């Protein structure tokens, strides 16, 4: 009895220590950068469920053997949670594994995750059934946990799940570095070894300590590097933000605008003065966008776009017609998102036609979303084919990324050769509203 009591205290101490260690890691990760990739969210989920398993198993050891009513229920609930969370932990780790491998550009499908969740649900159903027929374990009259004859099935289910994860890892090992492969393999090998030890040596609770050690191996070998890379990417994105925004001011546009202003100074000084106002307004809009760290009122972005279009109309005359139909303006939008779309419509659509065309900017709103639509009747293009002008077109890609990251908005473009182009920005009300 003394030996079992000592083992029990050791098990409780180790599991509480492992649970607290996992909580510390969760807290550190949660207090880090508010922008987290899916992989980091999944890793936090793995740690959270691992913590729940450790505390549940510690509670099962702590209250066993006590006959009072509270201990009676705590032992039963805790043991049920240990089995249930243990299976869920395997499925969540599979999600993490698939996500990690997918980020390497392997083209791996989500089928392994779906299979694992199916097996997990089936295993949990068997645990529920075991509460009635006691095929896995029995809580005796002394409130003590006893293994039953079919207990091995519960461990076999876990081993099968681990083998599936091992198969995934082996199949895609060539996409992983040695450090990544070692960290991920540790989460499979160590728990399997602990599971085998625990299956044949009753009274030793080492399985979930092994999963904790494995999770820390992943943190040391993978997550630290992933966090460093993510921080580096954020820094590079911030550095490139200035260059990207300034690149919206095309040298040809500046030259052409100044040439128009020069010509108007001789033919129509009043109109030249108006053109200078629009030119300065356009430059000021770009500089304001450069310093804006968050979405701006749509009216501000529309004003900036107007300055651009006024200058282009002075240049192209009747070849460029503009229609504004914007009754809804009470929402926010990332800076320099409308103007690049309009500029694309003018440069690559309307002015490519000898007779020119018409550009329409319209807005609409519902209780769920606001939409901004830019329509032109220019030459159009095939969205599925790359442009054949030998240039890199990153402006629209940049707009799409900023819309998604800042407002969870989407940009859809419909076009066909000879049929013009329609670009629609859809902003959810919960992120677009003032």
C-alpha angles and dihedrals in degrees: 000000000000091000092051090047091052092049089048093054091046091051092048092048094049094047094047089048091049091047093050090047090053090048091053091053091047091050093048092049093045093051091051126086112339088221106078130174121231090255092059092047089053092048090052088050091053090051092046094053091043088054091050090051093050095049091045092052091046089052091050090055094042098054101035117115094025113117099203120113096249093052089045092062096035092058092050096044094044094051092047091051092048091058095040098046090043091061093043089052090059092051094047091049088053089054088052092047094049092046091049093049091043090056087062090066094250097138092232113170128228090244094105090054092049091048091049093050090049091053090045093053090047091050091049090051089055090051089053090049089049090062087069106032096029094222092149104031144344131215103217130211090273089058091249125141114243126186117232133211096271095047091110090067090065090056093044090058089055093047091050090053090049090050090054090053089046090052091052090050094049093047094053099032093115089067093056132077119236091255092051092045092050094049095048093042090053089062089058104036100043096049092046091052091047091047091054092048092048092048093057101031110057118210099030114110104195102130099089093038085058091052090050092051089047092051089051089050088055090049093051097042102034119007096053089053092045091051090049091050092047091051090048091050090050090052092048090047090053091048092049092047092078093047092046094051094044089049087065087074098077115205090226090055091051092048093047093047092050090048090053091049091049091052093047091051087067100037105029115009092180092056090044089057089051090049091052089053091052092045093052090044090053093050091046090052091054092049092047089051089051092061097038109108095184141027117301132212111284090232088063093051090046091052090052090050091049091057089053094048094046090056092047091049090053088053101044099029115191092000089078119054121179128199122191117201104164112141092153116064104139097108140083128249134179111265119261096020103109096039097057091049091050091046091053090051091052100041100038101027121026104030090046086072115079092224093043121218149220131289120200127195114193136168134199136176141202133176089270106038148004122225133202115195126193113191129182134174094215129129094291126206143223107267090202094060127067118245111268097217096095093242131119111244105202099144097088092041088054091050091051092050095048092047090052098044098041103035108009084242127147133218118210123187125197120187145140132188109278094006104085128237137275120198118187126191112198116194121186112236093234090063100027099049121096 
